[in-house]
Amino acid sequence: MEQFEVGDIVRVTGAVMTGNVGTVVHVDRKREQYLVRVTDVTQNYFAQDDLELFSSTGA
């Protein structure tokens, strides 16, 4: 469950909000989900399998 940390920039790859890039703002270890803030007013919880680290270089 420790793949991402608060402050990591991630891209959503799951069915909901696919392609959006946001920042991990909370790790819910009990539910095994990450709270990702996409904009100032948009955030959602995602499972680890629905996220990938974002790289602006494409690597």
Secondary structure as UniProt FT lines:
FT   TURN            2..3
FT   TURN            6..7
FT   STRAND          9..12
FT   TURN            18..19
FT   STRAND          21..28
FT   TURN            29..32
FT   STRAND          33..37
FT   STRAND          43..47
FT   HELIX           48..50
FT   STRAND          51..53
FT   TURN            56..57
//
